[in-house]
Amino acid sequence: MECISVFDMLKIGVGPSSSHTLGPWRAAERWIEELKAENKFDTVENISVDLYGSLSLTGKGHATDYAVMLGLSGANPETIPTADIDEIITTIKNTKEIHFNGEKSLVFHPETDIVFNKKFLPFHSNGMTFTAFINGKKLKSTFYSIGGGFVVKEELKNSKKNFEIKCSFPYPVDKGIELLKFCSHLNKPISGVVLENEKSIRSEKEIDSELKRIWDTMLECMYIGCHTEGNLPGGLNVRRRAYDMHHSLKGESPYSNPVEWIYAIRNTEVKFRQILKWVSCFALSVNEVNASLGRVVTAPTNGSAGVIPAVLMYYLVIENHDGNFEDIKRFLLVAGEIGSIFKKGATISAAMGGCQAEIGVSSAMAAGALTELLGGTPEQVLVASEIAMEHHLGLTCDPIGGLVQIPCIERNAMGAIKAINAAELALDTNPENVKVPLDKVINTMWETAKDMNTKYKETSEGGLAVSVNMADC
């Protein structure tokens, strides 16, 4: 059985895309590890990279070429100062050299040594091949970015093995119905079952520390997004809206950091109509940071990174002013588990399943997590997740100009609102009367993904991407 940790689903990285930015970045790191393991790194004379399929078609808009160069340079997406990214890339372009893993300088021409191939490789639409030139010979290695920052090798006969993350959870879960059985057997909420699994591979102190780091990253991202003015990069000239929305909503309470900001919002008188605006503001802020190569948490992807923090922030500043780290912990544990069930039963890659695989899954994750915090039973948690996904089925991925801006940023706000609505509906639902269980909607999502036309799967070859001319933006 496939075991996926919460920390596999919620990863810290640099935007704008988990599959097109973080994945290629991690693939470059893995390739370097391969070369070192084979004692070939020191003998490499030149390198090149071929990008295929969706990575090629929307790679420029997703900064895939930047990600590859940063990965080849040895930069870590979790810790690199994002302000340094432009300088690193500019240096490579101007000097025509790359500091390979930060250890040796190689001649590198980005415009010719990173090749965008429109054809698709058979295993997955996000394929890339790294080539090392050693003593006049080529040494190739192919990777696939399968969504959410997950990267696998190309061996088709071992494809299932590649997708698995090895561990030994005491309560392994592939389907929602299995999760409910463990909840009943252990007499624990979903977060309690997930916590027991996580404790089998790390201490609870480590779990708390990592979850706090994830939440701190989410909170900082919202804070930065709400306090940054201007237009987003990329050519669409999209104005940041979170800044203006936040300015119109915030009260007079002073603050100087993200934690104080939470208390300041709690002290603000929030009218009914403003609740939706606050949630939208939180979601927009994250994805505006993401679109500008800022640091976010894949939840489960970068393109859908705004939904979960927006809904969790909603709980902390609207629903429960006494909310604390224990609530944050439970929320993230439940969200991560629901996301893992979707990954096992369907996909979290827009290049495989359209935007239903990103915004749809993130909305389902947030809806379920919020339902537990609001007192819902494990059964109602899964009802909420099902409702959220059911109303995202068939959602296409058609980014204008290959940029994670239109319609992606607004979709995070819509996904967050739907998650809250789904949670409220689930809390008033008797699970015994539910006609569509979560496992059925996950299976339906996967069948829908397989039926969806390729041009609506993160290729920018259909929908809004061809209806709107970038030159008119």
Kinemage of the C-alpha trace (Angstrom):
@kinemage 1
@onewidth
@group {chain A} dominant
@subgroup {mainchain}
@vectorlist {calphas} color= white
{ca met a 1} P 0.000 0.000 0.000
{ca glu a 2} L 1.204 3.494 -0.881
{ca cys a 3} L 2.166 5.614 2.135
{ca ile a 4} L 2.208 9.394 1.727
{ca ser a 5} L 3.084 11.640 4.642
{ca val a 6} L 1.400 14.950 5.332
{ca phe a 7} L 4.814 16.496 4.700
{ca asp a 8} L 4.881 14.989 1.226
{ca met a 9} L 1.602 16.759 0.446
{ca leu a 10} L 2.503 20.083 2.081
{ca lys a 11} L 5.943 21.119 0.864
{ca ile a 12} L 7.697 24.476 1.034
{ca gly a 13} L 8.988 25.755 -2.280
{ca val a 14} L 9.247 28.640 -4.723
{ca gly a 15} L 6.451 29.549 -7.160
{ca pro a 16} L 4.835 29.715 -9.548
{ca ser a 17} L 4.177 25.993 -10.109
{ca ser a 18} L 4.826 22.802 -8.166
{ca ser a 19} L 4.839 20.653 -11.304
{ca his a 20} L 6.564 23.129 -13.620
{ca thr a 21} L 8.886 24.912 -11.175
{ca leu a 22} L 9.437 22.929 -7.975
{ca gly a 23} L 9.383 19.554 -9.756
{ca pro a 24} L 12.047 20.409 -12.379
{ca trp a 25} L 14.093 22.076 -9.636
{ca arg a 26} L 14.001 18.885 -7.559
{ca ala a 27} L 14.674 16.777 -10.657
{ca ala a 28} L 17.871 18.733 -11.312
{ca glu a 29} L 18.931 18.057 -7.720
{ca arg a 30} L 18.212 14.345 -8.106
{ca trp a 31} L 20.178 14.189 -11.337
{ca ile a 32} L 23.191 15.688 -9.607
{ca glu a 33} L 22.806 13.109 -6.836
{ca glu a 34} L 22.790 10.374 -9.506
{ca leu a 35} L 25.994 11.681 -11.073
{ca lys a 36} L 27.687 11.799 -7.703
{ca ala a 37} L 26.500 8.309 -6.761
{ca glu a 38} L 27.984 7.006 -10.024
{ca asn a 39} L 31.233 8.966 -9.435
{ca lys a 40} L 30.689 10.884 -12.687
{ca phe a 41} L 29.984 14.375 -11.421
{ca asp a 42} L 33.634 15.465 -11.457
{ca thr a 43} L 34.094 14.311 -15.061
{ca val a 44} L 31.133 16.249 -16.516
{ca glu a 45} L 32.287 18.674 -19.215
{ca asn a 46} L 28.970 20.156 -20.400
{ca ile a 47} L 25.269 19.779 -19.640
{ca ser a 48} L 21.959 20.344 -21.400
{ca val a 49} L 18.278 19.930 -20.584
{ca asp a 50} L 15.318 18.961 -22.781
{ca leu a 51} L 11.807 19.853 -21.635
{ca tyr a 52} L 8.813 18.016 -23.101
{ca gly a 53} L 5.041 18.306 -23.363
{ca ser a 54} L 3.379 20.606 -20.875
{ca leu a 55} L 6.760 21.601 -19.422
{ca ser a 56} L 7.645 22.938 -22.851
{ca leu a 57} L 4.296 24.451 -23.809
{ca thr a 58} L 3.879 26.484 -20.613
{ca gly a 59} L 7.431 26.315 -19.318
{ca lys a 60} L 8.306 29.944 -19.988
{ca gly a 61} L 5.255 31.209 -18.125
{ca his a 62} L 5.929 28.844 -15.246
{ca ala a 63} L 9.647 29.752 -15.044
{ca thr a 64} L 10.636 26.154 -15.710
{ca asp a 65} L 13.901 27.273 -17.285
{ca tyr a 66} L 14.667 29.343 -14.189
{ca ala a 67} L 13.883 26.381 -11.939
{ca val a 68} L 16.188 24.099 -13.892
{ca met a 69} L 19.058 26.582 -13.714
{ca leu a 70} L 18.541 27.134 -9.998
{ca gly a 71} L 18.454 23.394 -9.351
{ca leu a 72} L 21.586 22.843 -11.423
{ca ser a 73} L 23.251 25.633 -9.444
{ca gly a 74} L 22.654 23.805 -6.160
{ca ala a 75} L 20.125 26.294 -4.724
{ca asn a 76} L 17.551 24.930 -2.267
{ca pro a 77} L 13.934 26.057 -2.979
{ca glu a 78} L 13.079 25.912 0.727
{ca thr a 79} L 15.822 28.244 1.863
{ca ile a 80} L 17.060 30.357 -1.060
{ca pro a 81} L 16.382 34.068 -0.481
{ca thr a 82} L 13.826 34.737 -3.211
{ca ala a 83} L 15.353 38.177 -3.733
{ca asp a 84} L 18.525 36.414 -4.988
{ca ile a 85} L 16.796 34.505 -7.810
{ca asp a 86} L 16.958 37.241 -10.450
{ca glu a 87} L 20.624 37.881 -9.728
{ca ile a 88} L 21.531 34.184 -10.084
{ca ile a 89} L 19.640 33.848 -13.378
{ca thr a 90} L 21.025 37.118 -14.760
{ca thr a 91} L 24.565 36.039 -13.922
{ca ile a 92} L 24.125 32.729 -15.754
{ca lys a 93} L 22.693 34.482 -18.818
{ca asn a 94} L 25.370 37.179 -18.923
{ca thr a 95} L 28.425 35.033 -18.215
{ca lys a 96} L 27.218 31.982 -20.199
{ca glu a 97} L 28.390 29.873 -17.273
{ca ile a 98} L 26.652 27.880 -14.575
{ca his a 99} L 28.209 27.004 -11.212
{ca phe a 100} L 27.235 23.328 -11.321
{ca asn a 101} L 25.894 22.421 -7.864
{ca gly a 102} L 27.914 25.341 -6.561
{ca glu a 103} L 31.086 23.300 -7.112
{ca lys a 104} L 32.400 23.718 -10.646
{ca ser a 105} L 31.883 26.193 -13.483
{ca leu a 106} L 30.605 24.919 -16.823
{ca val a 107} L 29.902 26.742 -20.065
{ca phe a 108} L 26.127 27.043 -20.267
{ca his a 109} L 23.993 28.922 -22.796
{ca pro a 110} L 20.389 28.951 -21.478
{ca glu a 111} L 18.900 29.799 -24.883
{ca thr a 112} L 20.395 26.670 -26.505
{ca asp a 113} L 21.223 24.351 -23.604
{ca ile a 114} L 17.600 24.353 -22.368
{ca val a 115} L 15.503 23.002 -25.229
{ca phe a 116} L 11.704 23.330 -25.308
{ca asn a 117} L 10.302 20.309 -27.181
{ca lys a 118} L 6.560 20.433 -27.820
{ca lys a 119} L 6.228 16.664 -28.225
{ca phe a 120} L 4.969 14.582 -25.304
{ca leu a 121} L 6.851 11.651 -23.824
{ca pro a 122} L 4.684 8.531 -23.304
{ca phe a 123} L 4.871 8.168 -19.515
{ca his a 124} L 3.684 11.619 -18.399
{ca ser a 125} L 3.110 15.018 -19.986
{ca asn a 126} L 5.715 16.692 -17.743
{ca gly a 127} L 8.906 15.043 -18.955
{ca met a 128} L 12.483 16.291 -18.918
{ca thr a 129} L 15.815 14.788 -19.908
{ca phe a 130} L 19.156 15.889 -18.460
{ca thr a 131} L 22.266 15.202 -20.539
{ca ala a 132} L 25.863 15.197 -19.327
{ca phe a 133} L 28.704 15.250 -21.840
{ca ile a 134} L 31.647 13.183 -20.586
{ca asn a 135} L 34.688 12.403 -22.764
{ca gly a 136} L 32.704 13.017 -25.917
{ca lys a 137} L 29.832 10.764 -24.831
{ca lys a 138} L 26.289 11.618 -23.755
{ca leu a 139} L 24.869 10.364 -20.477
{ca lys a 140} L 21.099 10.919 -20.337
{ca ser a 141} L 18.619 10.689 -17.475
{ca thr a 142} L 14.865 11.331 -17.764
{ca phe a 143} L 12.532 12.471 -14.989
{ca tyr a 144} L 8.839 13.266 -14.751
{ca ser a 145} L 7.228 15.935 -12.600
{ca ile a 146} L 3.892 14.361 -11.642
{ca gly a 147} L 2.358 17.209 -9.637
{ca gly a 148} L 2.772 18.690 -6.189
{ca gly a 149} L 6.552 18.692 -6.491
{ca phe a 150} L 6.691 14.887 -6.761
{ca val a 151} L 9.327 13.613 -9.213
{ca val a 152} L 9.754 10.087 -10.586
{ca lys a 153} L 12.083 8.325 -13.018
{ca glu a 154} L 11.073 7.144 -16.447
{ca glu a 155} L 11.214 3.342 -16.143
{ca leu a 156} L 7.761 2.359 -17.350
{ca lys a 157} L 7.922 -1.163 -15.970
{ca asn a 158} L 8.519 0.249 -12.501
{ca ser a 159} L 6.003 3.080 -12.760
{ca lys a 160} L 3.997 2.000 -9.728
{ca lys a 161} L 7.141 1.568 -7.704
{ca asn a 162} L 8.186 5.069 -8.718
{ca phe a 163} L 4.973 6.553 -7.406
{ca glu a 164} L 5.247 4.925 -4.009
{ca ile a 165} L 6.776 6.585 -0.987
{ca lys a 166} L 8.185 3.856 1.215
{ca cys a 167} L 7.156 3.827 4.869
{ca ser a 168} L 5.393 1.571 7.339
{ca phe a 169} L 2.325 3.344 8.644
{ca pro a 170} L 0.437 1.310 11.266
{ca tyr a 171} L -2.856 2.486 9.745
{ca pro a 172} L -2.273 2.648 5.975
{ca val a 173} L -5.016 4.299 3.965
{ca asp a 174} L -5.743 4.243 0.244
{ca lys a 175} L -9.453 5.106 0.348
{ca gly a 176} L -11.805 7.164 2.439
{ca ile a 177} L -13.716 4.117 3.628
{ca glu a 178} L -10.498 2.666 5.077
{ca leu a 179} L -9.819 5.913 6.921
{ca leu a 180} L -13.284 5.815 8.493
{ca lys a 181} L -12.725 2.238 9.669
{ca phe a 182} L -9.538 3.247 11.475
{ca cys a 183} L -11.337 6.229 13.057
{ca ser a 184} L -14.017 3.883 14.364
{ca his a 185} L -11.558 1.223 15.516
{ca leu a 186} L -9.313 3.705 17.364
{ca asn a 187} L -12.171 5.998 18.434
{ca lys a 188} L -10.204 8.957 17.093
{ca pro a 189} L -10.951 11.822 14.723
{ca ile a 190} L -9.230 11.797 11.351
{ca ser a 191} L -6.457 14.045 12.648
{ca gly a 192} L -5.807 11.520 15.434
{ca val a 193} L -5.368 8.617 13.006
{ca val a 194} L -3.091 10.688 10.773
{ca leu a 195} L -1.029 11.744 13.792
{ca glu a 196} L -0.509 8.104 14.806
{ca asn a 197} L 0.790 7.336 11.317
{ca glu a 198} L 3.134 10.324 11.353
{ca lys a 199} L 4.446 9.340 14.797
{ca ser a 200} L 5.557 6.016 13.334
{ca ile a 201} L 8.226 7.788 11.247
{ca arg a 202} L 9.116 10.865 13.363
{ca ser a 203} L 8.660 12.161 16.904
{ca glu a 204} L 5.668 14.310 17.802
{ca lys a 205} L 8.077 17.118 18.618
{ca glu a 206} L 9.419 16.922 15.065
{ca ile a 207} L 5.875 16.787 13.696
{ca asp a 208} L 4.899 19.907 15.618
{ca ser a 209} L 8.055 21.718 14.551
{ca glu a 210} L 7.543 20.954 10.867
{ca leu a 211} L 3.823 21.790 10.937
{ca lys a 212} L 4.639 25.096 12.607
{ca arg a 213} L 7.227 25.807 9.913
{ca ile a 214} L 4.615 25.075 7.245
{ca trp a 215} L 2.035 27.331 8.891
{ca asp a 216} L 4.579 30.099 9.453
{ca thr a 217} L 5.422 29.964 5.740
{ca met a 218} L 1.731 30.151 4.815
{ca leu a 219} L 1.132 33.041 7.193
{ca glu a 220} L 4.178 34.964 6.014
{ca cys a 221} L 3.098 34.433 2.418
{ca met a 222} L -0.367 35.887 3.122
{ca tyr a 223} L 1.210 38.775 4.992
{ca ile a 224} L 3.617 39.584 2.159
{ca gly a 225} L 0.850 39.334 -0.434
{ca cys a 226} L -1.426 41.677 1.504
{ca his a 227} L 1.347 44.243 1.906
{ca thr a 228} L 2.861 44.236 -1.607
{ca glu a 229} L 1.603 46.655 -4.239
{ca gly a 230} L 2.104 46.768 -8.009
{ca asn a 231} L 1.802 44.534 -11.063
{ca leu a 232} L 2.793 40.886 -11.408
{ca pro a 233} L 5.678 39.947 -13.747
{ca gly a 234} L 5.194 38.057 -16.988
{ca gly a 235} L 3.657 40.452 -19.501
{ca leu a 236} L -0.056 40.273 -18.625
{ca asn a 237} L 0.262 43.378 -16.440
{ca val a 238} L -2.033 41.864 -13.812
{ca arg a 239} L -2.370 44.232 -10.884
{ca arg a 240} L -2.027 42.773 -7.420
{ca arg a 241} L -5.454 42.974 -5.807
{ca ala a 242} L -4.767 41.611 -2.326
{ca tyr a 243} L -3.034 44.871 -1.345
{ca asp a 244} L -6.019 47.033 -2.263
{ca met a 245} L -8.541 44.621 -0.746
{ca his a 246} L -6.564 44.382 2.467
{ca his a 247} L -6.187 48.153 2.682
{ca ser a 248} L -9.965 48.578 2.437
{ca leu a 249} L -10.670 45.863 5.027
{ca lys a 250} L -8.067 46.348 7.730
{ca gly a 251} L -9.009 48.294 10.811
{ca glu a 252} L -6.977 50.667 12.919
{ca ser a 253} L -5.327 48.089 15.211
{ca pro a 254} L -1.532 48.394 14.911
{ca tyr a 255} L 0.732 45.456 14.019
{ca ser a 256} L 4.292 44.924 12.862
{ca asn a 257} L 4.538 41.208 12.016
{ca pro a 258} L 2.356 38.326 10.778
{ca val a 259} L 1.411 37.063 14.262
{ca glu a 260} L 0.328 40.533 15.436
{ca trp a 261} L -1.556 40.820 12.152
{ca ile a 262} L -3.824 37.916 13.139
{ca tyr a 263} L -4.798 39.671 16.370
{ca ala a 264} L -5.326 42.939 14.524
{ca ile a 265} L -7.776 41.284 12.131
{ca arg a 266} L -9.582 39.656 15.058
{ca asn a 267} L -10.049 43.107 16.560
{ca thr a 268} L -11.536 44.431 13.328
{ca glu a 269} L -15.296 44.585 13.123
{ca val a 270} L -16.135 42.208 10.274
{ca lys a 271} L -19.498 42.626 8.606
{ca phe a 272} L -21.176 39.700 6.850
{ca arg a 273} L -20.248 40.786 3.322
{ca gln a 274} L -16.663 41.364 4.402
{ca ile a 275} L -16.199 37.725 5.399
{ca leu a 276} L -16.131 36.676 1.747
{ca lys a 277} L -13.807 39.565 0.947
{ca trp a 278} L -11.370 38.574 3.711
{ca val a 279} L -11.271 34.954 2.525
{ca ser a 280} L -10.734 36.068 -1.072
{ca cys a 281} L -8.045 38.494 0.051
{ca phe a 282} L -6.141 35.743 1.874
{ca ala a 283} L -6.314 33.404 -1.126
{ca leu a 284} L -5.370 36.065 -3.682
{ca ser a 285} L -2.428 37.202 -1.565
{ca val a 286} L -0.820 33.753 -1.578
{ca asn a 287} L -1.127 33.218 -5.283
{ca glu a 288} L 0.103 36.692 -6.135
{ca val a 289} L 3.236 35.860 -4.143
{ca asn a 290} L 3.380 32.513 -5.938
{ca ala a 291} L 3.049 34.149 -9.363
{ca ser a 292} L 6.015 36.412 -8.601
{ca leu a 293} L 8.423 33.565 -7.717
{ca gly a 294} L 7.787 33.932 -4.004
{ca arg a 295} L 7.898 31.188 -1.373
{ca val a 296} L 4.684 29.244 -0.775
{ca val a 297} L 3.541 25.868 0.518
{ca thr a 298} L 2.351 23.395 -2.110
{ca ala a 299} L -1.121 22.521 -0.880
{ca pro a 300} L -1.261 20.229 -2.739
{ca thr a 301} L 0.268 22.302 -5.580
{ca asn a 302} L 1.656 25.796 -6.043
{ca gly a 303} L -1.138 26.795 -8.407
{ca ser a 304} L -3.650 25.973 -5.667
{ca ala a 305} L -1.495 27.118 -2.750
{ca gly a 306} L -3.918 29.822 -1.607
{ca val a 307} L -6.969 27.734 -0.726
{ca ile a 308} L -5.808 25.954 2.431
{ca pro a 309} L -4.124 28.945 4.137
{ca ala a 310} L -7.138 31.133 3.292
{ca val a 311} L -9.601 28.700 4.861
{ca leu a 312} L -7.401 28.108 7.900
{ca met a 313} L -6.972 31.869 8.352
{ca tyr a 314} L -10.765 32.220 8.067
{ca tyr a 315} L -11.138 29.802 10.971
{ca leu a 316} L -8.606 31.674 13.107
{ca val a 317} L -9.863 35.222 12.510
{ca ile a 318} L -13.590 34.682 11.902
{ca glu a 319} L -14.788 31.390 13.394
{ca asn a 320} L -12.628 30.983 16.492
{ca his a 321} L -10.663 33.851 18.008
{ca asp a 322} L -9.265 31.394 20.557
{ca gly a 323} L -7.853 29.166 17.829
{ca asn a 324} L -4.298 28.044 18.525
{ca phe a 325} L -1.542 25.785 17.235
{ca glu a 326} L -3.464 22.632 18.146
{ca asp a 327} L -6.228 23.725 15.770
{ca ile a 328} L -3.671 24.509 13.058
{ca lys a 329} L -2.071 21.102 13.613
{ca arg a 330} L -5.368 19.226 13.297
{ca phe a 331} L -6.331 21.218 10.195
{ca leu a 332} L -3.074 20.485 8.372
{ca leu a 333} L -3.090 16.794 9.359
{ca val a 334} L -6.606 16.300 7.982
{ca ala a 335} L -5.912 18.337 4.836
{ca gly a 336} L -2.741 16.396 4.093
{ca glu a 337} L -4.463 13.036 4.494
{ca ile a 338} L -7.352 13.946 2.206
{ca gly a 339} L -4.903 15.199 -0.394
{ca ser a 340} L -2.984 11.931 -0.248
{ca ile a 341} L -6.170 9.933 -0.894
{ca phe a 342} L -6.816 12.025 -4.011
{ca lys a 343} L -3.248 11.515 -5.179
{ca lys a 344} L -3.501 7.746 -4.763
{ca gly a 345} L -6.919 7.439 -6.388
{ca ala a 346} L -6.624 10.062 -9.113
{ca thr a 347} L -4.050 12.840 -9.607
{ca ile a 348} L -2.986 16.235 -8.269
{ca ser a 349} L -1.396 17.264 -11.572
{ca ala a 350} L -3.208 19.751 -13.823
{ca ala a 351} L -1.153 18.406 -16.719
{ca met a 352} L -2.893 15.064 -16.132
{ca gly a 353} L -6.325 16.109 -14.928
{ca gly a 354} L -6.948 19.794 -15.515
{ca cys a 355} L -7.571 22.300 -12.743
{ca gln a 356} L -9.980 19.941 -10.960
{ca ala a 357} L -6.796 18.146 -9.880
{ca glu a 358} L -5.407 21.288 -8.260
{ca ile a 359} L -8.085 23.748 -7.130
{ca gly a 360} L -10.618 20.935 -6.810
{ca val a 361} L -8.364 18.832 -4.609
{ca ser a 362} L -7.206 21.793 -2.506
{ca ser a 363} L -10.827 22.810 -1.927
{ca ala a 364} L -11.682 19.251 -0.862
{ca met a 365} L -8.684 19.208 1.496
{ca ala a 366} L -9.664 22.519 3.086
{ca ala a 367} L -13.352 21.628 3.342
{ca gly a 368} L -12.638 18.410 5.194
{ca ala a 369} L -10.123 20.013 7.530
{ca leu a 370} L -12.457 22.889 8.394
{ca thr a 371} L -15.285 20.456 9.073
{ca glu a 372} L -13.255 18.642 11.735
{ca leu a 373} L -12.367 21.926 13.453
{ca leu a 374} L -16.032 22.948 13.441
{ca gly a 375} L -16.974 19.754 15.279
{ca gly a 376} L -17.882 17.475 12.391
{ca thr a 377} L -17.606 13.705 12.610
{ca pro a 378} L -15.095 11.795 10.447
{ca glu a 379} L -17.991 10.866 8.183
{ca gln a 380} L -18.984 14.525 7.795
{ca val a 381} L -15.365 15.441 7.069
{ca leu a 382} L -15.416 13.152 4.033
{ca val a 383} L -18.855 14.440 3.039
{ca ala a 384} L -17.423 17.976 2.972
{ca ser a 385} L -14.485 16.869 0.828
{ca glu a 386} L -16.828 15.095 -1.558
{ca ile a 387} L -19.079 18.138 -1.895
{ca ala a 388} L -16.138 20.414 -2.624
{ca met a 389} L -14.740 18.138 -5.329
{ca glu a 390} L -18.118 17.307 -6.842
{ca his a 391} L -18.532 20.960 -7.751
{ca his a 392} L -15.097 21.241 -9.319
{ca leu a 393} L -15.420 18.186 -11.586
{ca gly a 394} L -14.334 18.928 -15.135
{ca leu a 395} L -12.564 22.194 -14.307
{ca thr a 396} L -10.011 22.804 -17.045
{ca cys a 397} L -6.517 24.274 -16.868
{ca asp a 398} L -6.095 26.962 -19.530
{ca pro a 399} L -3.647 29.593 -18.239
{ca ile a 400} L -3.256 32.645 -20.464
{ca gly a 401} L 0.302 32.879 -21.721
{ca gly a 402} L 1.242 29.835 -19.639
{ca leu a 403} L 1.299 32.108 -16.584
{ca val a 404} L -0.180 31.088 -13.239
{ca gln a 405} L -2.208 34.309 -13.129
{ca ile a 406} L -5.389 34.202 -15.220
{ca pro a 407} L -7.597 32.386 -14.285
{ca cys a 408} L -5.467 30.691 -11.615
{ca ile a 409} L -5.284 33.378 -8.930
{ca glu a 410} L -9.032 34.020 -8.809
{ca arg a 411} L -9.719 30.298 -8.790
{ca asn a 412} L -7.988 30.040 -5.428
{ca ala a 413} L -10.463 32.509 -3.984
{ca met a 414} L -13.361 30.551 -5.488
{ca gly a 415} L -11.944 27.260 -4.206
{ca ala a 416} L -11.629 28.671 -0.683
{ca ile a 417} L -15.213 29.973 -0.658
{ca lys a 418} L -16.509 26.641 -1.952
{ca ala a 419} L -14.569 24.819 0.762
{ca ile a 420} L -16.230 26.852 3.501
{ca asn a 421} L -19.646 26.345 1.911
{ca ala a 422} L -19.015 22.609 1.582
{ca ala a 423} L -18.076 22.382 5.262
{ca glu a 424} L -21.279 24.151 6.306
{ca leu a 425} L -23.376 21.864 4.105
{ca ala a 426} L -21.631 18.766 5.485
{ca leu a 427} L -22.239 19.796 9.088
{ca asp a 428} L -25.980 19.840 8.342
{ca thr a 429} L -25.852 16.502 6.517
{ca asn a 430} L -26.589 13.050 7.870
{ca pro a 431} L -23.844 10.914 6.292
{ca glu a 432} L -26.261 7.969 6.099
{ca asn a 433} L -28.256 9.902 3.514
{ca val a 434} L -25.290 10.712 1.265
{ca lys a 435} L -25.600 9.253 -2.241
{ca val a 436} L -22.065 9.953 -3.476
{ca pro a 437} L -19.233 8.890 -1.124
{ca leu a 438} L -15.797 10.484 -1.384
{ca asp a 439} L -14.233 7.404 -3.001
{ca lys a 440} L -16.810 7.541 -5.797
{ca val a 441} L -16.148 11.181 -6.585
{ca ile a 442} L -12.382 10.553 -6.617
{ca asn a 443} L -12.888 7.748 -9.124
{ca thr a 444} L -15.165 10.018 -11.177
{ca met a 445} L -12.556 12.758 -11.105
{ca trp a 446} L -9.953 10.378 -12.513
{ca glu a 447} L -12.283 9.149 -15.263
{ca thr a 448} L -13.077 12.768 -16.116
{ca ala a 449} L -9.353 13.526 -16.246
{ca lys a 450} L -8.746 10.698 -18.693
{ca asp a 451} L -11.608 11.869 -20.913
{ca met a 452} L -10.543 15.527 -20.886
{ca asn a 453} L -9.057 16.915 -24.087
{ca thr a 454} L -5.293 17.415 -23.797
{ca lys a 455} L -5.551 21.093 -24.760
{ca tyr a 456} L -7.302 21.745 -21.438
{ca lys a 457} L -4.522 20.149 -19.379
{ca glu a 458} L -2.029 22.956 -18.731
{ca thr a 459} L -0.920 23.353 -22.335
{ca ser a 460} L -2.288 26.863 -23.023
{ca glu a 461} L -3.681 25.459 -26.280
{ca gly a 462} L -7.378 25.820 -25.418
{ca gly a 463} L -9.972 27.801 -23.498
{ca leu a 464} L -9.039 31.234 -22.169
{ca ala a 465} L -5.453 30.711 -23.264
{ca val a 466} L -6.458 30.977 -26.930
{ca ser a 467} L -9.552 33.189 -26.517
{ca val a 468} L -7.571 36.038 -24.962
{ca asn a 469} L -4.657 37.623 -26.806
{ca met a 470} L -1.763 38.538 -24.518
{ca ala a 471} L -1.041 41.522 -26.699
{ca asp a 472} L -4.406 42.976 -25.687
{ca cys a 473} L -3.724 42.627 -21.964
